[in-house]
Amino acid sequence: MIADRDPFFLPVDGFRQSRQREGQSVISFAHYDYLGLSTHPDVVMSAHRILDSLGPSVSASRMVGGERMLHGELEEELADFIGAEAAVTLVSGYLTNVTLLGHLMSSSDLILYDELCHNSIVVGTRAARCDSRSFAHNDLSDLRRKLSAIRGRYKRCLIVVEGLYSMDGDVADLPELVTIKNEHDCWLMVDEAHSIGTLGSSGRGLCEHFNVDVREVDLIVGTLSKAFVSSGGFIAGHGAVIRWLRYTLPGFVFSVGLTPSVAASALSALRVLKREPSLTDLLKQKSKCFLQEAERLGLDTGPAIGVGVVPVLIRSEQAAFEASELLKQAGFYVPPIVRIGVPKEKPRLRFFISASHEDADISRALGLLRSNFVVGYDAAARSESV
Ligand SMILES: Cc1ncc(COP(=O)(O)O)c(C=O)c1O
């Protein structure tokens, strides 16, 4: 039976090779290569060149093992791109949130975070030695209520949100958040993992999307693993804060520096984006095509704004597994998202859209979902899953 097959940990190389042997293609909606840069010759070649010249690892924490010019270049260009004074990079985006949140606050402080924040933020708040509470997803009235009720008990308060939510594809209302943080004397941290390279007219993220001054956001964090097709995390903010973090942040001080070839591919991808900001327009065009087609077919895409990440809600977990398998048989890789990172009652197929997708493939994948009864998608299911 279809649903007995494990849709997770798919041996992707084998899947691709066997389809290609049969003259068929594989289209992935499972990877966050938003700008289609993972195969860009500059990105691939820069990693090759740096591997040849600097080797596979920096083999030490940068603090005691010394800096490579490449780290500095990447951090300066990232900060400049974002519009922040400075930035620092770490070996993983996940680690960045955990170590930063665990380090920043003390016992007299409070962290308030959106309930749909990524697991690395949730784990980071648990690692922090302070109180933390979640507020209802994108519900800023709930945030205000919580602040009015308890802010007075704490010395400092940090509000944490994401730029573009990775399971729902919706965004935080940044202008309103800035008003709230100023009214209640809080700090604001935005995780731009999925919004850097995707939101804003040139991919600079949530601030550009809303035309908000970057200095209103105290800490911008993100990853190099998504639009920048590499791996690693970064923190951008005020120069003095970043300087302090470079000497004190455990996940930076006590961890190896970013692998040179990894830093090189991220820097190269950033430079391609700076040179070709229209890549973000192309992504938006493809995403719009996806959203419009899904709407035309009566599929439920939840609150997604239609940039980069768009879920299609499915009426049951079983149906989500079946839909994923159906698409896989047709050469589309779209894993089911059930329970992990989403509420139990909202199973879905999550589509990462890329500037490199073809409109025809988007239509074909969505058409399969709609037309095949195996998904069992109907009006009743729709109201169940929203
Ligand atoms: C919002 C958010 N923050 C952090 C991370 C972790 O990033 P990485 O996978 O690059 O470690 C992710 C991963 O998907 C994410 O969605």
The ligand as an ORCA input file, in Angstrom:
! r2SCAN-3c Opt
* xyz 0 1
  C      13.216     29.860     10.898
  C      14.393     28.948     10.909
  N      15.445     29.247     11.688
  C      16.523     28.450     11.735
  C      16.600     27.304     10.982
  C      17.819     26.419     11.051
  O      18.627     26.651      9.949
  P      19.673     25.580      9.393
  O      18.883     24.452      8.822
  O      20.414     26.340      8.355
  O      20.503     25.155     10.544
  C      15.550     26.956     10.151
  C      15.610     25.732      9.318
  O      14.861     25.435      8.473
  C      14.396     27.791     10.117
  O      13.344     27.510      9.342
*
